[in-house]
Amino acid sequence: MGFQYDFVYNEDEVSYTYFFEDPSIISRLVVDNLGSFRILMWNNGDLQWKELWSMPKYRCDNYGWCGAYSKCGPESTDKFECTCLLGYEPKSPRDWYLRDGSEGCVRKQSMCGNGEGFVKVKRLKLPDSFNATWIDKSMTSSDSECEQACLSNCSCTAFISMNIDGKAIRCLVWYGELMDILEDTNERWDLNIRVDATHNLHKEVQTFTWPQEAAGYYYIICCCAIVSGILHSLYVSNEEEKNKKRKLHNQVSNFIGTKDLLEDNELEDSSRHPDLLIFDLSCVIAATDNFSLINKLGQGGFGSVFKGQLSNGQQIAVKRLSKSSGQGIEEFKNEVLLIAKLQHRNLVKNFGCCIQEEEKMLIYEYMPNKSLDSFIFDQSIKDGQSLISRENNFALGFFSPSNSSFRYLGIWYVKVTKQTVVWVANRNDPVKDSSGVLSINQFGNLVLHDSFNRRWSTNVSVQETTSCVAQLQDSGNLVLIQGNNKKVLWQSFDYPTDTLLPNMRLGLNRIIGLDSFLTSWKSEDDPGTGDYFYKMNPTGSPQVSLYKGSTLYWRSDPWPWKTSSSAAASVSSVFYNDFVNNKDEVSYAYFLDDLSIISRLVVDNSGLLQNLMWNDDDLQWKESWSARKYQCDYYGHCGPNSKCVLDSDDNTNKFECTCLPGYEPKSPKDWYLRDGSGGCVRKQPGFSMCGNGEGFVKLTRLKGPDSSNAAWMDMSMSSSECEKARLSNCSCTAFTSMNIDGKGTRCLAWYGELMDISENTLEPWDLNVRVDATELATYTRKSKGFLGPKGRRAVIIISVSVPLFLVSLIAYMWLMKRKKKRTVKRNLQNQSLSFIGTKDSLEGNELEDNSRHPDLSIFDLSRIVSATDNFSPSNKLGQGGFGSVFKGQLPNGQQIAVKRLSKSSGQGIEEFKNEVTLIAKLQHRNLVKIFGCCIQEEEKMLIYEYMPNKSLDSFIFDPTRSSLLNWRKRFEIIVGIARGILYLHQDSRLRIIHRDLKTSNILLDDEMNPKIYDFGIARIFKGDQIQDKTNRVVGTYGYMSPEYAVFGKFSTKSDVFSFGVIMLEIVSGQKNNNSYQEHTSLTLIGHVWELWREDKAMDIVDSSLNESFVSQEVLRCIQVGLLCVQEDAMDRPTMLAVHLMLSSEITLPSPKEPAFIFRRTGNDLGSTTGEGSHSIDRVTITKLEAR
């Protein structure tokens, strides 16, 4: 494009300018009122400014997004984009875990004169240079002299050397924090970052290559260096251990007031605190039998409590603080000094403490009867009472769901402000009134009963019933314990409902035949057993699966899994998986190092599987992971023997299904129509795959196939041995080999179809797929690359053949140029025929039937040219993001509207097909009817019914024409639009999400009936799919829902939001992005919300209505509109509920605060309008990275 820039940097001037080689290009760089920095070029084709470049656009563009000493990398939905630089760690691991990197990173240790060096990090946007300085002297080499200069200054944190304009090599060095570093940008600088000796040694080992002739000497030197390093490390480690002990001893002495640790077992006095002793660690270890699990009394937020017995027979309780506990040395001192001063018969007595070898412990008197919650069951729990766990984490009691009067016994969080139930006892047998009582009966069982019947019981066999007690543990586990031997008779963790808590096991216990799995609620108001369940499938290699009834909807990767969770491992090490797979048990649990984090995994009543964490800042549950959310999450979405490629920037318009090597689509027709459920079959189905030179091709970064038809080979073997063994078994279709827990390499083989494979997951597998000899040879050539074993011969052949090839290419291009027009015409004609399903274009001017789509015709280009008078400007109705719209008339008098896609349009053949095939299947009085299409001579056109009154915005936003729409007609338009959207969401054979509803896409017929238009970016949802996600956000600001505009998530609730905006615009006659004198920053939504809160909502009504309306009806529309634009998608009503609200007198709920209260811009970004004040096709195409 000839874009260049000129930068002046000297003692007199620092300036920058840009210019084009082509002076005819009209360009400008502008900073708008929202802080967006853009380069725009004028396009004479569609008379629009086109964005060439803009900033900030993505999260990483925001200054300091990841704080100091970190880099912001390629963004994705599942991986945290912030990464600490080498030698640094998160300043706040908790914030890092919650995906907030603004605090940045800090050094792991000091770096000055301790063998530190520099590591080169490539492909970066350089740090903020406010604290950087150029070293003036010229240098002879690029890095070494610069490195020495920076190394000699302990304040220097990084440097870069470069040749400026070929004059000399100069060095730019940074002092202090490295801020605002981005990875993988177009700048691609190499930055040298200061690291400690450990990381510097690692760098040298990676980058240095020994000369071959001196290998022996260097080998000896390396061995000596390594041995010396180990001895030095041991010495340093020993000294550090001594220093730690000395430091801890001093800590004890400083705040307790004694210089000697007491080795005695007797409770002697202390000079400062008469009843407080300092216990030696060995004494506490001996008393608790090395903290035996048998002596464990419980666990709380700060750690565990153990029972112990001193040598003199004194029983004690030891509170052992975990290393990851939030309680530091200050809180520990506080508790010791405070309790030492307190004396009361109703306060637990503190005997002393222990601070030694990183251990912090408090020694209390032992309470043989434990806590009050151990005995409260002997008295029973009635409705209105509750049992709270020791650390105030969970409560057990009776509750009613939001819209139900039934009473259930359940467990919920205490510290979560929004009541969240995690377990229900009588989920299928509710208590009808408040007479419910929970107690332990004479047989030792927990029993729930009301005035008439027993509703629920633990139903276990108890030998001795007198000492049975029930406890609610701080983990959320309700346990029934036999008091004399502490045996757990029953626990709620074995019988989960819809929620998996940390440390709760999900899976199969083969010894007792217990299968623990999650089952969804029936609805938000009914905790009864729902349709979805999440359970362990032990067949083959175990995997966890989500079912709806007997239908498999989603499954995890097969076992083995990584110990740490993928989603969390990228940001922290506090989230772990624990998987047991042996002859007695196949089960899974997850747990957190940080006990202060409140987390749960839940299957909701719609079948969505989510891992949620409670955020105390905004008092909301935040989703850290979810399943069955994208197309590739659906089990078998691409059928057998294929893989599903997750959505990315590069394949937004690309079909997500791809056949495995050696396979081809079972139904090419369905495959072309983007239905991959039939999967793939062998390319040569009759050809034997046994003993005919076949082999295996390795595919990387996959989610392993469904392992229900797989088996582990028991013997330990290498990958090559595994391949050889599997090749001899003709039934084997694929295998993978892996090292499990360091115990040896094992081989997992599949027999039969390979189902449910997806690409680019967080837990990547390498899969070896069986292929025939021909396919194997093809992939072998690819894997060996251009220069294989016969590389030299290839170079000679190529050096001779290249000149000959160039001559042939020139001749070929000359011949092809003559045939280009005919080929293009033929290809475009074939495109038209291939997806419409007919072999001949319809030359007639009548709307005849088509064999596949009865109401869809293929129009010949000459007929369209004639109907529109060669696309005369006098027939132009308007212009939008995809092109222009023209009025036309066929010879039989039928009036039509022709949507002619511009060649520079963002809508390609895929979107065009989408709109044609989609609308052809939809029939409703409130949807614009499509007559047919035309694909010929590089033209792509859609032929619609003609709407004489054009679009809705041409009336309601026009001061003169708005009076033509009285309130009765406006209300009919609102109801008509609602009916059309309801048809798309629920009543049609397909569930359609429009994604671009706005007033300019609502057309009016001759009777002013509304019809929804423009389905170019609509999406189809299959089955029970409730939402999807895209990396290509398209639509119009002001009408897009917040979850779609920011994160790329869309659902039926996205259209509900757009409808709410349209309704408020119809009532007010004002655009959503207008500003107001009272509050210039408010949008229409924000203005209506302010008036609603002040009880002045009627002030928003369009003045052109002249009070010719029913106030209650208008007020009802405003309230429904506010309900539709609520920020949380879950709070918005469905279109069925909206239609009911508009057509009945039911009581409406109060709306919550809406989204997008404040104005983004005065106009739709990139929106275009046609001639006059109306718009026929005003679609905004805005590419954003979904978050």
Buried (B, 14 or more C-beta within 10 A) or exposed (E): EEBEEEEEEEEEEEEEEEEBEEEEEEBEEEEEEEEBBBBBBEEEEBEBBBBEEBEEBBBBBBEBBBBBBBBBBEBBBEBBBBBBBBBBBBBBBBBBBBBBBBBBBBBBEEBEEEEBBBBEBEBBBBBBEEBBEEBEEEBEEBBEBBBEBBBEEBEBBBBBBEEEEEEEBBBBBBBBBBBBBBBBBEEEBBBBBBBBBBBBBEBEEEEEEEEEEEEEEBEEEEEEEEEEEEEEEEEEEEEEEEEEEEEBBEBBBEBBEBEEBBEEBEBEEBEEBEBBBBBBBEBBBBBBBEBEEEBBBBBBBBBBBBBBBBEEEBEBBBBBBBEBBEBEEEBBBEBBBEBBEEEEEEEEBBBBBBBBEEBBBBBBEBEEEBEEBBEBBEEEBBBEBBBBBBBEBBBBBBBBBEEBEBBBBBBBBEBBEEEBBBBBBBBEBBBBEBEBBBBBBEBBBBBBBBEEEEBBBBEEEBEEEEEBBBBBBBBBBBBBBBBEEEEEBBBBBBBBBBBBBBBBBBBBBBEEEBBBBBBBBBBBEBBBBBBBBBBBBBBBBBBBBBBBEEEBBBBBBBBBBEEBBBBBBBBBEBBBBEBBBEEEBBBBBBBBBBBEBBBBBBBBBBBBBBBBBBEEEEEBBEEBBBBBBBBBBBBBBBBBBBBBBBBBEEEBEEBBBBBBBBBBBBBEEBBEEBBBBBBBBBBEEEEEBEEEEBBBBBBEBBBBBBBBBBBBBEEEBEBEBBBEBBBEEBEBBBBBBBEBEEEEBBBBBBBBBBBBBBBBBBBBBBBBBBBBEEBBEBBEEEEEEEEEEEEEEEEEEEEEEEEEEEEEEEEEEEEEEEEEEEEEEEEBBEBBBEBBBBEEBBEBBEBEEBEEBEBBBBBBBEBBBBBBBEBEEEBBBBBBBBBBBBBBBBEEEBEBBBBBBBEEBBBEBEBBBBBBBBBBBBEBEBBBBBBBBBBBEEBBBBBBBBBEBBBBBBBBBBEEBBBEBEBEBBBBBBBBBBBBBBBBBBEBEEBBBBBBBBBBBBBBBEEBBBBBBBBBBBBBBEEBBBBBBBBBBBBBBBBBBBBBBBBBBBBBBBBBBBBBBBBBBBBBBBBBBBBBEEBEEBBBBBBBBBBBEEEEBBEBBBEBBEEEBEEEEBBBBBBBBBBBBBBEBEBBBBBBBBBBBBEEEEEBEEBEBBBBBEBBEEEBBBBBBBEEBBBBBBBBBBEBBBB
